[in-house]
């Protein structure tokens, strides 16, 4: 059973994150304290309830090594990548939360890819509720979506990391897809901690960690290095994970 502190901690972190000091040293110290609390809380969880599937997408014909910003834009607007993610989201059973980083350069294209895949799917696929949440989504609309998802069994919510970390409190989530790269320990642990919140219709959570191999002349790319940082976190926390590779064609 997940202890009460684990259920409450993500909400506590939401509030704490809004009031972190601006001073860099004080902010770093506060973030370390948050990390420690997250780690301590997750240590009390039955890890049999958590499974992480890491998928490395191999990209062909990379012509040059990109900057980090260029990688984010390339990945966010990559049509085949978004189609792959849309197919994954439509394939998963249960309520699924998909997290992205950039609204215009990733969230919206991904949402459009999911809606297109849904329109081409079977009758049951077309009946699924698909939600899109970003910074301009009103508080009222976010609460409406939260309420609807709590009563759903097979919905898809595509939300930005920013809005997800400041107040979207959905317990009834069965799958989480990390569609944008991150090496932030707080963000990774917070996402996993939210997925492990207990609900009436769930007893486990499946995390999909999406990574991208844009290796150029034997030089690994930034976001692939960030994936290794996440693997280090999973190892340190003794999370169950598996890694598979997919060639994007």
C-alpha positions, 0 to 999 in steps of 0.5 A: 500500500502506498503511504499517505505521505506519498499521496500528498507529496506531489501536491506539496511539491506543486506549492513548494515549486511556486515559491522557490527562492530566486537566488540561485544558491538558495534555489539549488538548496531548496531543490535538493531538499525537494529531491530528498523528500521525493526520494524518501517518499518513493522509497516506501512504495511497492515498486511492483506497482511501477513498470518503466518501458524505455523506447529509444527511437533511432533517427536515420540520415542525421546530417549534423550535430544539433544544439540542444534547442535545435534538437527540441525543435527537430523532435517536436516537429518530427512528423514520423515521431509524432505519428509513432507517439500518436499510435502508442497513445491510441494503442494503450488501454486505460487513462493515459497522460502524455507530457510534452515540453514545448507547446507550439513546437511539440504539444500542438503537432502531437495533439493534431497527430493523435486526433488524426489517428483517432479519426482513422481508427475503429469506432471505439477509438473515435469515442475516446476522449482526448484532452489538450492542456497548456499554459493558456488552458483556464483553471475552470477548464483544467478542473473540468478535464480532471473531473471527467478523466477521474470518471473515465476508463480510456481517455488521453490527456496531452499536457505540458510539463509546466501545467502538470507540475502546478495543479493537475491532480488526477489520480485515475491515470494508468499510463504516463508517456514522457514524450519530451526529454528531461534530465531533471531529477525532480521532474522525473520523480514527480511524474512517477510519484503522480502516476503512483497515486492510488485510485479506485480503478487502478493498482499500478502504473506504466511509464513510457520513457521516450528517448531519441538517438540522433548520433552524428559521427559517433557523437551522441546527442544531448537528449540521448545523454539526458536519457542516460541521466534518467536511467541513472535515476531509475538505477539509483531508485531501483525502479523496474525498467526495460529498454527497447529500440525502434527505427523510425522509418 
